[in-house]
Amino acid sequence: MTDKEFMSLALEEALRAYHENEVPIGAVLIDEDGILISREHNRIEQLNDATAHAEILALRAASQKLNRRRLSDCTLYSTVEPCAMCAGALVLCRVKRIVYGVTDSKFGAAESIFNVVNNPALNHQLEVTAGVLEEDCRKLMKRFFDERRLERNCRL
């Protein structure tokens, strides 16, 4: 499968988050043979847990499934650029590569605000591919936040 096909799986997860009234971010973790290891979406509100980001949940599920904490033969696909917490987790798990759809100008930590995933002071750096299915990822995020703003304005 291609990066676009794997990102489509992450977008399916993001759509699940959207339907659960979560910020629509999805992530999938794939091994070097192209086998799907885990797939998750944001569940922050559902779990009442600020760390329940799609990327963190996908890393946790993969580590449990593979019974190891190092995921050095894996690629994580995320619909949105990882935040500092998720980028740090990617480094700690030794993920080989991150592929994401849209940059995040408020929280991004792979290129937008910080570059945690390729900080030379850290003992691991990731390959980064940005902009895969970018427009689809952007549209879903925009739709979600436009609807939230509209709901908030209707209540006022």
DODOSE-107514 format. One record per atom (N, C-alpha, C): residue number from 1; residue in three letters; y, x, z. Coordinates in Angstrom, 2 decimals, decimal comma, always signed. Last residue first. Example, Ala and Ser with C-alpha at 12.3 -4.5 7.8 and 13.67 -1.06 7.14 Angstrom:
BEGIN
ATOM resi resn       Y       X       Z
ATOM    2  SER   -2,25  +12,85   +7,08
ATOM    2  SER   -1,06  +13,67   +7,14
ATOM    2  SER   +0,03  +12,90   +7,87
ATOM    1  ALA   -5,69  +13,19   +7,80
ATOM    1  ALA   -4,50  +12,30   +7,80
ATOM    1  ALA   -3,30  +13,20   +7,80
END
This chain:
BEGIN
ATOM resi resn       Y       X       Z
ATOM  156  LEU  +31,49  -25,20  +22,55
ATOM  156  LEU  +32,84  -25,06  +23,15
ATOM  156  LEU  +33,62  -26,27  +22,84
ATOM  155  ARG  +29,27  -25,70  +21,10
ATOM  155  ARG  +29,22  -26,01  +22,54
ATOM  155  ARG  +30,60  -25,96  +23,19
ATOM  154  CYS  +29,91  -24,70  +18,62
ATOM  154  CYS  +29,72  -26,15  +18,75
ATOM  154  CYS  +29,70  -26,57  +20,22
ATOM  153  ASN  +29,92  -21,96  +19,10
ATOM  153  ASN  +31,18  -22,64  +18,80
ATOM  153  ASN  +31,07  -24,15  +18,93
ATOM  152  ARG  +27,17  -21,53  +19,46
ATOM  152  ARG  +28,09  -21,23  +20,55
ATOM  152  ARG  +29,43  -21,96  +20,33
ATOM  151  GLU  +26,20  -22,20  +16,91
ATOM  151  GLU  +25,75  -22,94  +18,10
ATOM  151  GLU  +26,73  -22,76  +19,25
ATOM  150  LEU  +27,50  -20,18  +15,41
ATOM  150  LEU  +27,77  -21,58  +15,14
ATOM  150  LEU  +27,37  -22,45  +16,32
ATOM  149  ARG  +26,32  -17,89  +16,48
ATOM  149  ARG  +27,77  -18,07  +16,60
ATOM  149  ARG  +28,14  -19,54  +16,39
ATOM  148  ARG  +23,65  -18,35  +15,68
ATOM  148  ARG  +23,98  -18,24  +17,11
ATOM  148  ARG  +25,48  -18,47  +17,33
ATOM  147  GLU  +23,91  -18,28  +12,89
ATOM  147  GLU  +23,47  -19,51  +13,54
ATOM  147  GLU  +23,81  -19,49  +15,03
ATOM  146  ASP  +24,64  -15,59  +12,60
ATOM  146  ASP  +25,55  -16,65  +12,14
ATOM  146  ASP  +25,21  -17,97  +12,81
ATOM  145  PHE  +22,33  -14,36  +13,56
ATOM  145  PHE  +23,56  -14,25  +14,34
ATOM  145  PHE  +24,62  -15,25  +13,89
ATOM  144  PHE  +20,44  -15,15  +11,55
ATOM  144  PHE  +20,20  -15,39  +12,98
ATOM  144  PHE  +21,51  -15,38  +13,75
ATOM  143  ARG  +21,63  -14,19   +9,18
ATOM  143  ARG  +21,35  -15,63   +9,36
ATOM  143  ARG  +21,19  -15,97  +10,84
ATOM  142  LYS  +21,60  -11,43   +9,68
ATOM  142  LYS  +22,87  -12,15   +9,52
ATOM  142  LYS  +22,68  -13,64   +9,74
ATOM  141  MET  +18,83  -10,91   +9,73
ATOM  141  MET  +19,66  -10,64  +10,91
ATOM  141  MET  +20,97  -11,43  +10,84
ATOM  140  LEU  +18,19  -11,67   +7,09
ATOM  140  LEU  +17,56  -12,35   +8,22
ATOM  140  LEU  +18,38  -12,14   +9,50
ATOM  139  LYS  +19,75   -9,88   +5,56
ATOM  139  LYS  +19,95  -11,33   +5,45
ATOM  139  LYS  +19,37  -12,07   +6,65
ATOM  138  ARG  +18,63   -7,37   +6,23
ATOM  138  ARG  +20,03   -7,69   +6,58
ATOM  138  ARG  +20,25   -9,20   +6,58
ATOM  137  CYS  +16,09   -7,57   +5,09
ATOM  137  CYS  +16,24   -7,35   +6,54
ATOM  137  CYS  +17,63   -7,74   +7,00
ATOM  136  ASP  +16,79   -7,85   +2,39
ATOM  136  ASP  +16,01   -8,89   +3,07
ATOM  136  ASP  +16,15   -8,78   +4,59
ATOM  135  GLU  +18,13   -5,39   +1,96
ATOM  135  GLU  +18,83   -6,66   +1,80
ATOM  135  GLU  +18,11   -7,80   +2,50
ATOM  134  GLU  +16,08   -3,41   +2,44
ATOM  134  GLU  +17,30   -3,49   +3,23
ATOM  134  GLU  +17,98   -4,86   +3,15
ATOM  133  LEU  +13,61   -2,51   +1,69
ATOM  133  LEU  +13,86   -3,97   +1,76
ATOM  133  LEU  +15,11   -4,27   +2,58
ATOM  132  VAL  +14,52   +0,44   +3,16
ATOM  132  VAL  +13,40   -0,24   +2,49
ATOM  132  VAL  +13,53   -1,75   +2,76
ATOM  131  GLY  +16,43   +2,05   +4,43
ATOM  131  GLY  +16,84   +1,18   +3,34
ATOM  131  GLY  +15,72   +0,47   +2,61
ATOM  130  ALA  +15,05   +5,33   +5,15
ATOM  130  ALA  +15,89   +4,17   +5,46
ATOM  130  ALA  +16,11   +3,32   +4,21
ATOM  129  THR  +12,77   +7,38   +6,55
ATOM  129  THR  +13,08   +6,71   +5,29
ATOM  129  THR  +13,83   +5,44   +5,65
ATOM  128  VAL  +12,19  +10,41   +8,19
ATOM  128  VAL  +12,91   +9,14   +8,20
ATOM  128  VAL  +13,10   +8,65   +6,77
ATOM  127  GLU   +9,96  +12,21  +10,24
ATOM  127  GLU  +10,43  +11,96   +8,89
ATOM  127  GLU  +11,08  +10,57   +8,92
ATOM  126  LEU  +10,95  +13,35  +13,50
ATOM  126  LEU  +10,25  +12,42  +12,61
ATOM  126  LEU  +10,80  +12,50  +11,21
ATOM  125  GLN  +10,35  +15,99  +15,83
ATOM  125  GLN  +11,22  +15,29  +14,91
ATOM  125  GLN  +10,37  +14,43  +13,97
ATOM  124  HIS  +10,05  +17,28  +19,09
ATOM  124  HIS   +9,42  +16,59  +17,96
ATOM  124  HIS  +10,48  +15,90  +17,13
ATOM  123  ASN  +11,44  +18,35  +21,20
ATOM  123  ASN  +10,26  +19,08  +20,73
ATOM  123  ASN   +9,52  +18,39  +19,59
ATOM  122  LEU  +15,05  +18,46  +20,80
ATOM  122  LEU  +13,81  +17,84  +21,24
ATOM  122  LEU  +12,61  +18,54  +20,61
ATOM  121  ALA  +17,14  +19,65  +19,56
ATOM  121  ALA  +16,92  +20,02  +20,96
ATOM  121  ALA  +15,61  +19,45  +21,50
ATOM  120  PRO  +17,40  +18,49  +17,05
ATOM  120  PRO  +16,72  +19,78  +17,15
ATOM  120  PRO  +16,47  +20,25  +18,59
ATOM  119  ASN  +16,72  +15,19  +16,49
ATOM  119  ASN  +17,54  +16,06  +17,32
ATOM  119  ASN  +16,80  +17,38  +17,50
ATOM  118  ASN  +15,71  +13,07  +15,04
ATOM  118  ASN  +15,76  +14,40  +14,44
ATOM  118  ASN  +16,69  +15,34  +15,19
ATOM  117  VAL  +15,84  +10,81  +16,61
ATOM  117  VAL  +14,56  +11,12  +15,96
ATOM  117  VAL  +14,54  +12,48  +15,26
ATOM  116  VAL  +18,49  +10,56  +17,42
ATOM  116  VAL  +17,48  +10,96  +18,39
ATOM  116  VAL  +16,22  +11,47  +17,70
ATOM  115  ASN  +21,28  +10,48  +16,49
ATOM  115  ASN  +20,12  +10,86  +15,70
ATOM  115  ASN  +19,08  +11,43  +16,66
ATOM  114  PHE  +23,54   +7,69  +16,89
ATOM  114  PHE  +22,86   +8,90  +17,36
ATOM  114  PHE  +21,79   +9,28  +16,33
ATOM  113  ILE  +24,56   +5,83  +15,07
ATOM  113  ILE  +25,36   +6,28  +16,20
ATOM  113  ILE  +24,84   +7,63  +16,71
ATOM  112  SER  +22,85   +6,06  +12,63
ATOM  112  SER  +24,13   +5,36  +12,73
ATOM  112  SER  +25,03   +5,88  +13,83
ATOM  111  GLU  +20,35   +7,38  +12,74
ATOM  111  GLU  +21,42   +7,91  +11,90
ATOM  111  GLU  +22,78   +7,30  +12,20
ATOM  110  ALA  +18,81   +6,57  +14,72
ATOM  110  ALA  +18,14   +7,42  +13,74
ATOM  110  ALA  +19,16   +7,98  +12,76
ATOM  109  ALA  +19,84   +4,68  +16,43
ATOM  109  ALA  +19,62   +6,04  +16,95
ATOM  109  ALA  +18,76   +6,90  +16,02
ATOM  108  GLY  +22,05   +1,89  +16,63
ATOM  108  GLY  +21,17   +2,76  +15,85
ATOM  108  GLY  +21,07   +4,18  +16,37
ATOM  107  PHE  +23,73   -0,01  +17,73
ATOM  107  PHE  +22,73   +0,61  +18,61
ATOM  107  PHE  +21,87   +1,66  +17,91
ATOM  106  LYS  +25,64   -0,74  +15,83
ATOM  106  LYS  +25,95   -0,89  +17,25
ATOM  106  LYS  +25,00   -0,11  +18,15
ATOM  105  SER  +24,74   -0,50  +13,25
ATOM  105  SER  +25,99   +0,18  +13,58
ATOM  105  SER  +26,37   +0,07  +15,05
ATOM  104  ASP  +21,76   +0,05  +12,02
ATOM  104  ASP  +22,34   -0,72  +13,11
ATOM  104  ASP  +23,57   +0,02  +13,62
ATOM  103  THR  +20,38   -0,36   +8,70
ATOM  103  THR  +20,97   +0,44   +9,78
ATOM  103  THR  +21,60   -0,48  +10,81
ATOM  102  VAL  +17,32   -1,88   +7,68
ATOM  102  VAL  +18,78   -1,90   +7,75
ATOM  102  VAL  +19,27   -1,04   +8,92
ATOM  101  GLY  +14,49   -0,85   +7,60
ATOM  101  GLY  +15,19   -1,60   +6,58
ATOM  101  GLY  +16,69   -1,42   +6,61
ATOM  100  TYR  +12,62   +2,24   +8,05
ATOM  100  TYR  +13,32   +1,04   +8,50
ATOM  100  TYR  +14,13   +0,42   +7,38
ATOM   99  VAL  +10,10   +4,29   +9,09
ATOM   99  VAL  +10,66   +3,66   +7,90
ATOM   99  VAL  +11,36   +2,41   +8,39
ATOM   98  ILE   +9,23   +7,31  +10,56
ATOM   98  ILE   +9,82   +5,99  +10,77
ATOM   98  ILE  +10,41   +5,53   +9,44
ATOM   97  ARG   +6,41   +9,42  +11,22
ATOM   97  ARG   +7,44   +8,92  +10,30
ATOM   97  ARG   +7,92   +7,55  +10,75
ATOM   96  LYS   +4,76  +10,28  +13,32
ATOM   96  LYS   +5,06  +11,18  +12,19
ATOM   96  LYS   +6,30  +10,73  +11,42
ATOM   95  VAL   +5,22  +10,09  +16,80
ATOM   95  VAL   +5,03   +9,39  +15,53
ATOM   95  VAL   +5,50  +10,29  +14,40
ATOM   94  ARG   +5,14  +11,03  +19,44
ATOM   94  ARG   +4,92  +11,97  +18,33
ATOM   94  ARG   +4,62  +11,27  +17,00
ATOM   93  CYS   +5,92   +9,58  +21,55
ATOM   93  CYS   +4,58   +9,27  +21,01
ATOM   93  CYS   +4,21  +10,18  +19,84
ATOM   92  LEU   +8,50  +10,58  +21,84
ATOM   92  LEU   +7,51  +10,84  +22,90
ATOM   92  LEU   +6,08  +10,56  +22,43
ATOM   91  VAL   +9,70   +9,52  +19,50
ATOM   91  VAL   +9,60  +10,98  +19,70
ATOM   91  VAL   +8,50  +11,28  +20,72
ATOM   90  LEU   +9,51   +6,81  +20,08
ATOM   90  LEU   +8,90   +7,34  +18,86
ATOM   90  LEU   +8,70   +8,85  +18,96
ATOM   89  ALA  +11,07   +6,68  +22,40
ATOM   89  ALA   +9,64   +6,38  +22,48
ATOM   89  ALA   +8,90   +6,92  +21,25
ATOM   88  GLY  +13,59   +7,22  +21,27
ATOM   88  GLY  +13,01   +8,13  +22,26
ATOM   88  GLY  +11,51   +7,93  +22,39
ATOM   87  ALA  +13,85   +4,95  +19,69
ATOM   87  ALA  +13,81   +6,26  +19,05
ATOM   87  ALA  +13,21   +7,29  +20,00
ATOM   86  CYS  +13,99   +3,00  +21,70
ATOM   86  CYS  +12,86   +3,00  +20,77
ATOM   86  CYS  +12,72   +4,35  +20,06
ATOM   85  MET  +16,41   +3,76  +22,95
ATOM   85  MET  +15,17   +3,63  +23,71
ATOM   85  MET  +13,96   +3,73  +22,79
ATOM   84  ALA  +18,27   +3,71  +20,82
ATOM   84  ALA  +17,99   +4,97  +21,52
ATOM   84  ALA  +16,68   +4,90  +22,30
ATOM   83  CYS  +16,83   +1,61  +18,21
ATOM   83  CYS  +17,84   +1,93  +19,21
ATOM   83  CYS  +17,44   +3,25  +19,90
ATOM   82  PRO  +15,91   +1,90  +14,72
ATOM   82  PRO  +15,59   +1,86  +16,15
ATOM   82  PRO  +16,79   +2,24  +17,03
ATOM   81  GLU  +16,97   -0,27  +12,15
ATOM   81  GLU  +17,02   +1,09  +12,71
ATOM   81  GLU  +16,78   +1,04  +14,21
ATOM   80  VAL  +14,78   -2,97  +11,42
ATOM   80  VAL  +16,10   -2,48  +11,81
ATOM   80  VAL  +15,97   -1,08  +12,38
ATOM   79  THR  +12,14   -3,35  +10,82
ATOM   79  THR  +13,13   -4,00   +9,96
ATOM   79  THR  +14,55   -3,51  +10,23
ATOM   78  SER   +9,97   -0,59  +10,77
ATOM   78  SER  +10,79   -1,50  +11,55
ATOM   78  SER  +11,86   -2,09  +10,64
ATOM   77  TYR   +6,99   +1,10  +10,79
ATOM   77  TYR   +7,91   +0,36   +9,93
ATOM   77  TYR   +8,65   -0,64  +10,80
ATOM   76  LEU   +5,72   +4,20  +11,64
ATOM   76  LEU   +6,20   +2,92  +12,15
ATOM   76  LEU   +7,21   +2,35  +11,16
ATOM   75  THR   +2,81   +5,99  +10,98
ATOM   75  THR   +4,15   +5,65  +10,51
ATOM   75  THR   +4,52   +4,29  +11,10
ATOM   74  CYS   +0,69   +8,54  +12,48
ATOM   74  CYS   +1,13   +7,17  +12,21
ATOM   74  CYS   +2,57   +7,09  +11,70
ATOM   73  ASP   -0,36  +10,73  +13,65
ATOM   73  ASP   -0,82  +10,44  +12,30
ATOM   73  ASP   -0,34   +9,07  +11,83
ATOM   72  SER   +0,53  +10,85  +16,25
ATOM   72  SER   +1,07  +11,80  +15,29
ATOM   72  SER   +0,62  +11,59  +13,85
ATOM   71  LEU   +0,60   +9,49  +18,68
ATOM   71  LEU   +0,38   +8,75  +17,43
ATOM   71  LEU   +0,88   +9,57  +16,24
ATOM   70  ARG   -0,59   +9,86  +21,88
ATOM   70  ARG   +0,02  +10,53  +20,73
ATOM   70  ARG   -0,40   +9,84  +19,45
ATOM   69  ARG   -2,12   +8,39  +23,62
ATOM   69  ARG   -0,66   +8,21  +23,65
ATOM   69  ARG   +0,04   +8,88  +22,48
ATOM   68  ARG   -5,06   +6,43  +23,05
ATOM   68  ARG   -4,36   +7,71  +23,09
ATOM   68  ARG   -2,86   +7,46  +23,05
ATOM   67  ASN   -6,59   +4,22  +22,21
ATOM   67  ASN   -6,89   +4,91  +23,46
ATOM   67  ASN   -6,32   +6,33  +23,50
ATOM   66  LEU   -5,99   +2,56  +20,18
ATOM   66  LEU   -6,54   +3,86  +19,81
ATOM   66  LEU   -6,96   +4,69  +21,02
ATOM   65  LYS   -5,02   +0,36  +21,65
ATOM   65  LYS   -6,09   +0,17  +20,67
ATOM   65  LYS   -6,79   +1,49  +20,35
ATOM   64  GLN   -2,98   +1,54  +23,17
ATOM   64  GLN   -4,12   +0,90  +23,83
ATOM   64  GLN   -5,30   +0,76  +22,88
ATOM   63  SER   -1,29   +2,44  +21,13
ATOM   63  SER   -1,84   +3,39  +22,11
ATOM   63  SER   -3,05   +2,82  +22,82
ATOM   62  ALA   -0,66   -0,01  +19,90
ATOM   62  ALA   -1,39   +1,03  +19,17
ATOM   62  ALA   -2,03   +2,02  +20,12
ATOM   61  ALA   +0,77   -1,32  +21,91
ATOM   61  ALA   -0,46   -1,92  +21,38
ATOM   61  ALA   -1,31   -0,88  +20,66
ATOM   60  ARG   +2,96   +0,45  +22,20
ATOM   60  ARG   +2,06   +0,17  +23,32
ATOM   60  ARG   +0,71   -0,37  +22,83
ATOM   59  LEU   +4,13   +0,26  +19,64
ATOM   59  LEU   +3,62   +1,55  +20,13
ATOM   59  LEU   +2,63   +1,34  +21,27
ATOM   58  ALA   +4,84   -2,45  +19,62
ATOM   58  ALA   +3,90   -1,94  +18,62
ATOM   58  ALA   +3,30   -0,60  +19,05
ATOM   57  LEU   +6,68   -2,53  +21,72
ATOM   57  LEU   +5,45   -3,32  +21,82
ATOM   57  LEU   +4,40   -2,83  +20,82
ATOM   56  ILE   +8,66   -0,86  +20,64
ATOM   56  ILE   +7,99   -0,49  +21,90
ATOM   56  ILE   +6,66   -1,23  +22,02
ATOM   55  GLU   +9,43   -2,36  +18,37
ATOM   55  GLU   +8,89   -1,01  +18,23
ATOM   55  GLU   +8,11   -0,58  +19,46
ATOM   54  ALA  +10,40   -4,78  +19,45
ATOM   54  ALA   +9,26   -4,77  +18,53
ATOM   54  ALA   +8,61   -3,40  +18,45
ATOM   53  HIS  +11,14   -4,62  +22,96
ATOM   53  HIS  +11,53   -4,47  +21,56
ATOM   53  HIS  +10,28   -4,37  +20,70
ATOM   52  ALA  +11,20   -5,12  +25,77
ATOM   52  ALA  +10,21   -5,73  +24,88
ATOM   52  ALA  +10,68   -5,77  +23,43
ATOM   51  THR  +12,99   -4,31  +27,67
ATOM   51  THR  +12,30   -3,26  +26,91
ATOM   51  THR  +11,30   -3,82  +25,90
ATOM   50  ALA  +13,90   -6,53  +28,99
ATOM   50  ALA  +14,83   -5,86  +28,09
ATOM   50  ALA  +14,17   -4,76  +27,25
ATOM   49  ASP  +12,16   -9,34  +29,47
ATOM   49  ASP  +11,99   -7,90  +29,58
ATOM   49  ASP  +12,87   -7,21  +28,54
ATOM   48  ASN  +11,16  -11,95  +29,23
ATOM   48  ASN  +12,22  -11,64  +30,19
ATOM   48  ASN  +12,21  -10,15  +30,53
ATOM   47  LEU   +9,48  -12,65  +27,25
ATOM   47  LEU   +8,89  -11,90  +28,35
ATOM   47  LEU   +9,89  -11,60  +29,47
ATOM   46  GLN  +11,30  -14,06  +25,59
ATOM   46  GLN  +10,01  -14,65  +25,96
ATOM   46  GLN   +9,41  -13,98  +27,19
ATOM   45  GLU  +13,35  -12,19  +25,20
ATOM   45  GLU  +13,61  -13,45  +25,90
ATOM   45  GLU  +12,32  -14,05  +26,43
ATOM   44  ILE  +11,89  -10,11  +23,87
ATOM   44  ILE  +12,74   -9,84  +25,02
ATOM   44  ILE  +12,96  -11,10  +25,85
ATOM   43  ARG  +10,27   -9,64  +21,74
ATOM   43  ARG   +9,90  -10,69  +22,68
ATOM   43  ARG  +10,66  -10,54  +23,99
ATOM   42  ASN  +10,17   -8,64  +18,35
ATOM   42  ASN  +10,93   -8,71  +19,60
ATOM   42  ASN  +10,45   -9,89  +20,44
ATOM   41  HIS   +6,79   -8,14  +17,23
ATOM   41  HIS   +8,17   -8,55  +17,03
ATOM   41  HIS   +8,86   -8,60  +18,39
ATOM   40  GLU   +4,09   -6,20  +15,76
ATOM   40  GLU   +4,78   -6,87  +16,85
ATOM   40  GLU   +6,17   -7,31  +16,41
ATOM   39  ARG   +1,02   -4,73  +15,06
ATOM   39  ARG   +2,17   -5,45  +14,52
ATOM   39  ARG   +2,78   -6,28  +15,64
ATOM   38  SER   -1,09   -1,86  +14,54
ATOM   38  SER   -0,46   -2,89  +15,38
ATOM   38  SER   +0,70   -3,52  +14,64
ATOM   37  ILE   -2,50   -0,68  +12,41
ATOM   37  ILE   -2,94   -0,47  +13,79
ATOM   37  ILE   -2,37   -1,55  +14,70
ATOM   36  LEU   -3,57   -0,82   +9,16
ATOM   36  LEU   -2,68   -1,44  +10,12
ATOM   36  LEU   -3,26   -1,30  +11,52
ATOM   35  ILE   -4,11   +2,09   +7,29
ATOM   35  ILE   -4,72   +1,01   +8,06
ATOM   35  ILE   -3,72   +0,50   +9,10
ATOM   34  GLY   -3,44   +4,31   +5,85
ATOM   34  GLY   -2,86   +3,03   +5,45
ATOM   34  GLY   -3,46   +1,84   +6,16
ATOM   33  ASP   -4,23   +6,65   +6,87
ATOM   33  ASP   -5,08   +6,08   +5,83
ATOM   33  ASP   -4,57   +4,73   +5,35
ATOM   32  GLU   -2,49   +7,16   +8,93
ATOM   32  GLU   -2,34   +7,96   +7,71
ATOM   32  GLU   -3,22   +7,47   +6,56
ATOM   31  ASP   -1,67   +3,82  +10,21
ATOM   31  ASP   -2,17   +5,19  +10,32
ATOM   31  ASP   -2,11   +5,89   +8,96
ATOM   30  ILE   +1,19   +1,93  +11,13
ATOM   30  ILE   +0,15   +2,19  +10,13
ATOM   30  ILE   -0,36   +3,61  +10,33
ATOM   29  LEU   +2,74   -0,64  +12,81
ATOM   29  LEU   +2,34   +0,76  +12,89
ATOM   29  LEU   +1,11   +0,95  +12,00
ATOM   28  VAL   +5,60   -2,71  +12,43
ATOM   28  VAL   +4,16   -2,49  +12,25
ATOM   28  VAL   +3,90   -0,99  +12,29
ATOM   27  ALA   +8,04   -4,97  +13,68
ATOM   27  ALA   +7,56   -3,59  +13,50
ATOM   27  ALA   +6,05   -3,61  +13,28
ATOM   26  GLY  +11,06   -6,93  +13,50
ATOM   26  GLY   +9,61   -6,78  +13,48
ATOM   26  GLY   +9,23   -5,34  +13,23
ATOM   25  ILE  +13,59   -8,90  +14,77
ATOM   25  ILE  +13,18   -7,54  +14,43
ATOM   25  ILE  +11,66   -7,49  +14,52
ATOM   24  PRO  +15,63  -11,21  +15,37
ATOM   24  PRO  +14,54  -11,06  +14,40
ATOM   24  PRO  +14,30   -9,62  +13,93
ATOM   23  VAL  +15,89  -12,06  +18,69
ATOM   23  VAL  +16,54  -11,28  +17,65
ATOM   23  VAL  +15,46  -10,88  +16,65
ATOM   22  GLU  +14,22  -15,23  +19,11
ATOM   22  GLU  +14,41  -13,82  +19,49
ATOM   22  GLU  +15,20  -13,14  +18,37
ATOM   21  ASN  +13,34  -17,78  +18,52
ATOM   21  ASN  +14,71  -17,57  +19,02
ATOM   21  ASN  +14,92  -16,20  +19,64
ATOM   20  GLU  +11,04  -17,87  +17,17
ATOM   20  GLU  +10,92  -17,92  +18,63
ATOM   20  GLU  +12,28  -17,72  +19,31
ATOM   19  HIS  +11,80  -17,45  +14,58
ATOM   19  HIS  +11,32  -18,80  +14,93
ATOM   19  HIS  +11,12  -18,98  +16,43
ATOM   18  TYR  +12,36  -14,67  +14,80
ATOM   18  TYR  +13,42  -15,64  +14,46
ATOM   18  TYR  +13,02  -17,04  +14,90
ATOM   17  ALA   +9,79  -13,66  +15,18
ATOM   17  ALA  +10,80  -13,53  +16,24
ATOM   17  ALA  +11,91  -14,55  +16,03
ATOM   16  ARG   +8,74  -14,23  +12,66
ATOM   16  ARG   +8,14  -14,83  +13,86
ATOM   16  ARG   +9,14  -14,80  +15,02
ATOM   15  LEU  +10,34  -12,56  +11,14
ATOM   15  LEU  +10,47  -14,00  +10,96
ATOM   15  LEU   +9,83  -14,75  +12,13
ATOM   14  ALA   +9,35  -10,12  +11,96
ATOM   14  ALA  +10,74  -10,45  +12,26
ATOM   14  ALA  +10,98  -11,96  +12,13
ATOM   13  GLU   +6,79  -10,27  +10,82
ATOM   13  GLU   +6,94  -10,25  +12,28
ATOM   13  GLU   +8,36  -10,62  +12,69
ATOM   12  GLU   +7,54  -10,15   +8,16
ATOM   12  GLU   +6,79  -11,32   +8,64
ATOM   12  GLU   +6,90  -11,41  +10,17
ATOM   11  LEU   +8,65   -7,58   +8,14
ATOM   11  LEU   +9,53   -8,74   +7,95
ATOM   11  LEU   +8,84  -10,04   +8,38
ATOM   10  ALA   +6,33   -6,09   +8,35
ATOM   10  ALA   +7,31   -6,04   +9,45
ATOM   10  ALA   +8,27   -7,22   +9,35
ATOM    9  LEU   +5,27   -6,69   +5,86
ATOM    9  LEU   +4,54   -7,09   +7,07
ATOM    9  LEU   +5,48   -7,10   +8,28
ATOM    8  SER   +7,19   -5,48   +4,27
ATOM    8  SER   +7,01   -6,93   +4,17
ATOM    8  SER   +6,25   -7,47   +5,38
ATOM    7  MET   +6,68   -2,84   +4,81
ATOM    7  MET   +7,91   -3,43   +5,36
ATOM    7  MET   +7,85   -4,95   +5,27
ATOM    6  PHE   +4,36   -2,54   +3,32
ATOM    6  PHE   +4,28   -2,46   +4,78
ATOM    6  PHE   +5,52   -3,05   +5,44
ATOM    5  GLU   +5,52   -2,84   +0,77
ATOM    5  GLU   +4,47   -3,76   +1,21
ATOM    5  GLU   +4,31   -3,74   +2,74
ATOM    4  LYS   +7,30   -0,69   +0,69
ATOM    4  LYS   +7,80   -2,06   +0,58
ATOM    4  LYS   +6,77   -3,07   +1,08
ATOM    3  ASP   +5,57   +1,50   +0,83
ATOM    3  ASP   +6,53   +1,26   +1,91
ATOM    3  ASP   +7,04   -0,18   +1,87
ATOM    2  THR   +2,34   +0,30   -0,42
ATOM    2  THR   +3,60   +1,03   -0,51
ATOM    2  THR   +4,48   +0,74   +0,71
ATOM    1  MET   -1,20   +0,84   +0,00
ATOM    1  MET   +0,00   +0,00   +0,00
ATOM    1  MET   +1,25   +0,88   +0,00
END
